[in-house]
Amino acid sequence: MSIKVFFSAFNIDDTQRKWGVRALFLLLSGLLVLALLFPIGNSDLTQAMLIYEKLVSGEQMVISESDYSVIINTFIYTLSLEFYSYILAVISVITAYCFISSRHPDRTPEHKKKARLNTFIACLFLAVIYTLLYSVAGSFYIIYAVVCVFLGMIGCCFISGDRSFGGSFKHGIRFVRENAPTCIVNFILLFMIFYFADFIVDILEQGNAYMTIVAALRAPLEVYKALVFGRMIGTIYVFGKK
């Protein structure tokens, strides 16, 4: 796969539904900005961590009503973050499906129907796996990236409608093995770009920049990353060796 094809994945509105993608990008970015500026629950985890450390240490303590309130609000905040991650994972799955289907306009109505059904199933299950994976292994960036690539290729085999759920696992692993150089080079470059972009925003956040500025940068970045990742795995699946 050429460098030109690689960078084409960053052109997220290069599609027949150009204005639809742009509207979706702006809508999700706006909602995520609001979520960052006005979080649901308690976004300050300090109090919850103090309560947790006391419980783990075995120290005898009476959990007051205010402590319960802190725990519940922190849990609600954590759930809201998981929900946002899930929505972004769904966007990646749908983006991959749209790119793959646009490259095969001659498919039969039955095949297209199967592909749409598989995409719906993938949104329910694969996106949940992505979300849980980010919660558990998000700090282990390399491990998270590698597993995301494998899941992405297996997901593309499934949402394309070419294979059953079970057959997608076998073919997805074989696909990654046969296209290992392409997958390695492209996703190393992709995640390096993602990591650098996150690093810049983190510096601004730690440098006590205005929260509004940080949210205005981080929100569209996260949405853009979801769209680019979905388009990238779709691109590699379409142009790779079957």
N, C-alpha and C positions, 0 to 999 in steps of 0.2 A: 504494500500500500504506500503510495507516494506521500511526500510531505504536503502536497497540495490537498490531498484527500484528508489528511490528518487535521489541517487547519480549517478545512471546510466544516468540521464538527463544531467549531466555535461560532459559525454563522448560523445561529439558532433559528433565524426567521427565513432561511433559504428553503421555503416550502410553498406549496400552493395556498396554504392557509396562513399567509404571512401576517396579516393583521390580527388574526386570531391568536397567534403565538405572542405577538407583541402585547395584545390586550391581556393575555394570561400572565405574561411576565410582569406587567405593571400592576395588575390586580394582586397577585401573590406577593410581590415586593411590598406593596402598600400595606397589605394585611400583616405581613411579617414585621414591618417597621412599627406598626401599632402594637403588635404583640411584644416587641422588645422594649418599647417605651412605656407600655402599660401592661406589665406581666400579670397573669392570673395567679393568685396565691402569693406566697412569700418568696421573693427572689433572693433574699438574704439568707444564705444557708448557714451562717455562723452560729445562730442560736440552736438550730437543729443538730449541728455537729457537736456542740457542747453537751446537749442532752444525750446524744448517741454515745459519746466518749464516757460519760458518767455511767451509763447503763452497761457498757462493755467492760469497764474497769471493775464492776462488781460493787461499786460504791452504793451504799444504801441511800435512796432518795425517794421522796414522795413526788410523784408527777402531778403537778397542779393543773388547774383548768387552763391557765395560760400556756403551759407546756403542751398540752393536748392541742390547743389552737395553733401553736407553732408547727407541730408535727403534721397536722392535717393540711395547713396552708402550704407547707413545703412539699407535701405529697402531691397536692393539686398542681403546684408549679411544675414539679417534675413530670407529671402526666401531660401537662400542656406542651412541654418541650418534646416529649415523645410523639405527641400528636402532630406537631409541626414537622418533625423528622419523617413521620409516616407520610404526610402529604407530599413532601419533597421526593420521597422514594417512589410514590405513585406517579408523580410527574415524570420521573426518569423512565419508568416502565412504559407509560403512554407515549413518551417521546420516541423511545426505541421502536415501539409498534408502528407509529406513524411513519417513521423513516423507512422501515422494512417494507411496509405495505405500499408506500409510494414508489418503491423500486420494482414492484411486481403488480402492475395494474391489470395484467391479463389473467389473473387468477379467477377461478370459478366462484360464483356466489356462495357455494357450500364451503369452499376453502376459506373465504373471507369471513363467513359466519363463525367457523371454527376458530379462526385467528382472533376474532373479537371476544369470543367466549374465553379462550385461553388467556387473553390479556386481562379480562375481568378477574379470572382466578388468580393470575399472577399479582394483580393489584391487592388482592385480599391476603395472599400468603407470602409471596416473595417480598413485597414491600414491608410486611411485618418482620420478616427475617432480617432485612436490611436495618430496620429501626432497632431491633433488639441487639443486632451485631454492633451497631454504632454505640449503644449504651454500654456494652460489655467490653468491646475491644477498640473503641474509638481513639483511646490514648495510644494504642499500639498501631501507629499509622501504617507501617509496612504490612503487618498481618491483616489489618482491616482492608487495605487496598487490594492485596492478593485475593482474599476471599471474595471481595466485591466483584473482581474481574471474573472469577470462576462462576459465581452466581449469575453475573450479567450475561455470560455466554450461554449458560444453561437456560436462562430466562428467554434469551433471543430465540433459541431453538424451539422453545415452547410457544411463545407468543406469535411466532411466524406461522404457526398452524401446520408446520411440516411434520411434526412428530407428536407422539403422545407424551403424557407427563413422565412416564418411566423412561421412554426412549430418549427424551430430552437430556436426561442426566448422562446417559452413556455417550450420546453424540456430542454433548457440550464438552465433556472431558476430552474426547478425541479431537474435537475442533480446536480446543486450546492447545493441545499437544502438537497438532499439525501446524498451527499458526503461532507457535510460541514466540519466535523472534518478533513478529508483528505486534503481538499482545504486549510483550515485555517493553519494547521500545516505545510504543505509543502510550501505554499507561504510565510508564516512568515519567515521560515528558508531561503527560496530563496531570499527574498527581504532584509533580514538582511545581507546575504552574499554580495549581490549587493551593499547595502548601505555602508558596511565596505570597500569594494574595491574602491568605489567612494571616500570615505572619505580619504583613503590613497593617492590617486592621487591628490585630492584637497589640501591636506597638502603640497605635493611636489610643486604644482602650486603656492600656496600662499607663499611658502618658497623661491621663486625666483630661483627655479631649472631651468635648461636649458629647453627652450621650446621644443627642439627636443626630450629630454627625456620624458617630459610630454606627448607630442603627441604620442611618440612611445609606451607609456603605455595606454593612454586613448583610442586610436583608436582600438587596438585589444580587449580591455576590452568591448567597446560598441558593437562590432561585436559579441563577445563571449556571451554577455548578451542576445542579440537578438536571437542567436541560442539556447541557454539554455532555454530561456523563451518559445520559440516555442516548443521545445522538451518536456518541463515540462507539458504544457497544453495538448499536445498530449498524454503523458504518463498517466496523470490523467484521460483523457477521455477514453483511452483504458482499463485501469485497474479498473476504478471506476464502481459503480453500475449504470447500464443503466435503 
